[in-house]
Amino acid sequence: MTGSIPVTVDGRALQVRAGTMVAAAVELAAPGRGARISPGGDRRQPLCGMGVCGECRVTVDGRAHRLGCRTLCAPGMEILTDG
């Protein structure tokens, strides 16, 4: 993929285009899975796309609670979801 960068989502190596948001990389890595799990155990999907709902929160390079819809992927980035 031209202009692509490597990232890892929950241990899965992935190539994404430069300029891809972390929330999009999470969806590409596991379509329909989402980044969060509700207290009841249901999978949650990002809702607002602008950082208000918090459903896109992930751990990025060891930093918890990063908003995936507001964070650009960077080469070598490690992204972890709730599981």
Buried (B, 14 or more C-beta within 10 A) or exposed (E): EEEBBEBBBBEEEBEBBEEBBBBBBBBBBBEEBBBBBEEEEEBBBBEEBEBEBBBBBBBBEEEEEBBBBEBBBEEEBEBBBBE
